Amino acid sequence: MQSFLLENGLPALFVLSFLAATVLPLGSEWLLITLIVNSFDPGAVVAVATVGNFFGACTTYGVGLWGSAFLLQRLLRIDREQRERATVLFRRYGSWSLLLSWLPIVGDPLCLVAGSLRCNFFLFSALVFIGKLVRYAFIAAVTAGSMG
């Protein structure tokens, strides 16, 4: 496993970070920490994780934009009342809530709702990217700081 990570660490981190930002219940922080502990450049690790996670969030936004009715009603079985509640929350706190898109459990639905409510994609991109970058940079800083 360790040789696989050393040979494919950054591509593996990109894929895992991407998948973690979709509706799949995955986390990428463990691999980010593992790579830093194994002497990967923290800046490169943060950049790859951020971009992968951001692209995953954009995919979730796209599902909300183009496929939300099918996804919400047929696959996730989210009823009308739940959709309305999510819509009210997003409208109440607005696009700024996307800074929290990195949070477990609520982050992915925020991206999905942003797409279904046709949130401006450039605003969505800026807020989501910033939130994810800050999260990964914080984890990397704590990890690097604890090593030396």
Secondary structure as GFF3:
##gff-version 3
##sequence-region A 1 148
A	DSSP	alpha_helix	2	20	.	.	.	ID=ss1
A	DSSP	alpha_helix	29	37	.	.	.	ID=ss2
A	DSSP	alpha_helix	42	70	.	.	.	ID=ss3
A	DSSP	pi_helix	71	75	.	.	.	ID=ss4
A	DSSP	alpha_helix	80	93	.	.	.	ID=ss5
A	DSSP	three_ten_helix	94	100	.	.	.	ID=ss6
A	DSSP	alpha_helix	107	116	.	.	.	ID=ss7
A	DSSP	alpha_helix	121	147	.	.	.	ID=ss8
###
